[in-house]
Amino acid sequence: MAQIVVLGAGPIGATTARLFADRGDRVTVVTRSGTGPRTPGIDRVAIDISAGSLDEVVAGASVIVNAVNLPYAQWATGWPPIHRAIMAAAESSGAVLAVAGNFYLYPAGSSPMTARTPIDPPTRKGAVRARMWADLVQAHESGRIRTLELRASDYVGPQVVSTEGAHAGPRLVDPVLQGKRAAVVGDPDAPHTWTAVDDIARTIVTLAEDERAWGRAWHVPSAPARSIRQVADDVAKASGAPGARVSRIPRLALRAVGMVQPQMREIVEMLYQFDEPFVASHEETTEVFALTPTPWAQTVDAIVAAARARISGAGATAAVGATQSR
């Protein structure tokens, strides 16, 4: 029975923790508030990673998973101390450090991206991730740590139907289910790779303890690319809702909102990912580890079921509140 430490309890962290626990591992989930899955085999610990040491919690661990997810506006100042603390924990414990990564460090216009696409980030956030990866590679090659990065695109699945920042989350799915028009960023017809959260977790669990994976990055297997309009159409068909309607939010409107909302200002910087094809290949991961993506239709069905449950639950809660206020 392995001892696993998962940092972060968002969709990726929580799903990965459950998957490790399901196979019988002892799992500790670390967040600032001590939240996390309430599942047998999973302990929850409250630590501010940016200010405290992880040495005690990672002692004896065989794998550390970095699934921390910071708001965009905090990346420049928030990631460096967290990154340093996590690297120090990996070095002190000897645990393999598996990092949940993304495609931000690849240059614009490089589709189809592979794990060997040259690193040349076109944005400030991409530069942050590129520096982090360079640090990890240097530490690995010097023998200080053992590490790997599992890179994924925008994630989808039942775990993100409540995640406001997700491009295929409630701001797209809810209007489609309700027969309303969905407002989206970027070109709604540009092909885009989407990665199921379940596949991210499965790839982390499979590769983290496999020596063949260490010292480099791998792409998480993802379903064939779908434009945002196609995703909306798929959700509509799976749910029996009227035909999906999507409209692009004008760039000027996004910039105007960004003047008062830091998160939207940061999204504007990432528009290149939605204004043009943003497609990734996972062929090497499949060839080496025999991992394949969850069928797209299965992911869409799970999204519809979870979104419907959330919407109906919110409606029931609102109705109870209205009754109690009378």
N, C-alpha and C positions, 0 to 999 in steps of 0.2 A: 504494500500500500504506500503510494507516494505521498509526499507532502507538497502541496501546491499553494502558492500565494498569488492571488489575483488582485491587482491594483485597479480600482474603479468598478462601479456597479451599474453602469449604463447598460444599454442593450447588449453590447459585446461582452463586457465584463461579467454580467449576470448570467448570460447564456453559456459562456465558457466555464464559469464556476460550476454551474449545474451539470455540464457535460463531464467535467472531471469527477464530480461527486458521484454521478451515476455509474461510473466505472469502478467506484470503491475507494477513490483517493480522499485523503484528508485535505480540505480546502479552507483557506482563510481569505476572506474578502476584506480589503482595506479601503476605506473611504474616509473623508474628513468627518462625516457625521456618524459613521458606524452603521450605515444602512447596507442593504444587500439582500440576496435571496434568503427567505426563511425556509430552508430546505435541509433535511437531515444530512449530516456530513459537512455542512458549511458553517464556519464560525465567522462572525462579523467583528471587525476591530476598527475603532475610530483613531485615525492618525492624520495629522496635517503633513503630508509628505514634503511639502515645500519648506517646512520649518523643523521637522523632527527626523530622528533616525529610524530606519526600518530594520536595523540590525537584529533586534530582538525577535521581531515577528517573522523574519526570513530565516532564522537559524534552523538548520536542518532541512530546509526546503530543497527540492530537486528542480523545481521550475518556478520562475517568477514571470507573471504575465503583466505587461504594461498595457492596460486597457483604459488608462486615464483619458478623459475627453473634456478638454477645456473649451469654454466659449471662445470664438474666434478673436474677440477683442482682447483676450488675456494671453494669447499665444506668445507674443514677443517678450513679455516680462514674466509670465507664469511658467512657461515650459523650462527655461534654463535651470532654476533651482530644483524642480521636480525631477528633471532628467538626471542631474548630478546625483541626487539622492538615490534614485533607482539604480544607476550604474554602481554607486558605492555599495548598495545592498547586494547586487549580483556578485561583486568582487569579494565582499566579506563572507558571503554564504557559499560561494561556488556553484550556485544554482544557475541553470540555463535561463537566460533572459529572452523571452519571446515578446516581441513588440507588435502590437496591432497598428499597422501603418496604412498609408494611402498613396495616391498617385500624384500628390501635389508637387513632388520634386522633379517630375518629368517636364520637359519643355512643351509649350503649347504647340498644337499641330503635329504631335508625334504618334497619333493613332495609326495602326494598332500598337499600343504600348506593351512591352514585355519587361520582365524583371531585369533585363540587360540593357534596356533603353538608357542612354546617357543621362546623367543627372544634370539638369540645368533649369532650376525653378524659375518661373516667370512672375512669381508673386512673393510678397514678404512672408506669408505663411508657409509657402513652399520652401523658402530659404531656411526657415526655422527647422522644418523637418529634415532638410538636407544636412544641416549642421549636426543635428542629433544623430543621423545615420552615420556621418563621417566619424563622429566620436565613438560610436559603437563598433564600427569596423576597425578603427585604430586599436581600441581596447581588446578586441577579439584577436587581432593579428599579433598583438604583443603578449598574448597569453593571460591577460588580466581577467577576462571574462569569456564566457561562451554565449553567443547571441545569434539571433535570426530575426528577420522582420517579415511579417505576413501582410502584404499590401492588398487593399480592397478598394472598390469604388464606393459611391454613395450606397448606403445599405438600405435594404428593404426587408419586409417581413412583419409578422404580427407583433414583434417586439417594438416596432417604431410607429405604430398607429397613433400614439399619443405624443410623439416627439415633434414639437413644433418646428424645429429647424430642419427636419428631414424633407428633402425635395419630393419624395414619394410618401410623405407622411400625411397628417391630417389636412393640411392646406390643399392637397390634391385629392386625396381619397374621400374625405367627407363631402365636398360639393358634388362629386361624381355620384356617390350613393344617394344623395338627396336630390338628384336631378338638376343641380345648379351648375353654373359655369365656374370652372376653376381657373384662377389667375396664377400663371407660372412665370418663372424667370428663364430667360434665354429663348432660343429657337425651339418651339415645341416639336419640331420635326427632325431635330438633329439626333442621330443615333447615339445612344449613351449606354455604357455598361452599368448594371446595377448588381450589387452583391448581397445575397441573402445572409442575414445575421447568423442563421444556423450553419451556413457554410464557412463563415469566418471562424466560428467557435470550433467547428470540426477540424478545420485546417490547423488551427493553433494546437489543439490537443494531439493531433496526429504527428505533426512535425516537431513539436517542442523537444521531444526526447529521442529524436532520430538524428544521429550524428551526421547523416548525409545532408541535413538541412542547415546545419550550423555555419555561421560565418558569411551569410549572404541573405538576400531578399527573395521572396517567392510571392507569386500572385495567387490569391485565393480563387479557386474555380468559381466562375460566374456564368449565369445563363446568357444566351446570345443577346446582343445589344438591342434595346428597345428605346424609341424616342419617348418623351414625356406624353405625347399625344397617344402613342400606342399603349403605354402603361394605363392611361386613363380609359382607353377603349377596352382594355383587358379587364379592368376592374368593373366597368359597366356591364360587360357581357357575363362575367362570372356572378354578378349580383342580380342580374335581371333588371338593372336600372335602365332608364332611357339612354340613348346614345350620349357619350361623353362630349362635353363642350369645354374647350380650353382656350384661353386668350393670353397673349404675352403681355407682361407688365412692361411698359415703356422704360427704357434705360434712364431717361430723365426723371421719371417718377421714383425709380429705385434710388437714384442719387439724392433726390429731395428728401425722401424718407431717411436715408442714411445720415443726413445732417443732424437728425435728432435721435436716431436709433443706431448705436454702435454696431450691433449685430448685422443690420442691413447694410451698413457702410462696408463691412468686411465681406459680405456676400457679393457686392459689386465687383470687388477685386477678383472674385472667382468666376465671373461670368463667362470667361473663355471656355470653361468646361461645358457650358450649355449653349454657347453660340455656334459651336462647331462640333463635329464628331468627337466623342470622347470614349474611345473603345480600347479595351485591354484584352490581352491574350493570356491564358493560363495553361497553355499546352504543356509547358515543361513540368509544371506541378502535377498534372495528370499523368504524364509519362513516367515520372519518377515514383510518385506515391499512389498512383491509381485512384486519385480523388476526382470526382466529377460533381458538377453543380446540382443542386436540387432542381427538379423540373420546374420551369417557370410557371406553368399552370398550377402546380401544387402550392407555390409561394403565393400566387395571386389569390387562390381560394382561402389560404390561411389569413391573408391580409383582410379580405372581405369579412370573414367570420369574426376576427378580432375587432375590426372597426365597427361592425354592427353591434357587437356586445358592448363596446365602449359608449357608442352613441345612445343605445337604448338604456344603458346604465345611467348615463348623465341625465337623460330625460326623466327617468324614474326618480333620481335624486332631486331634480328640480321640482317635480310634482309634489314630492313629500315636503320639501321646504316650503312651497307655496301653501300647502294645506296647513302646515304647522304655524305659518305666519298669520293665518286668519284669526 
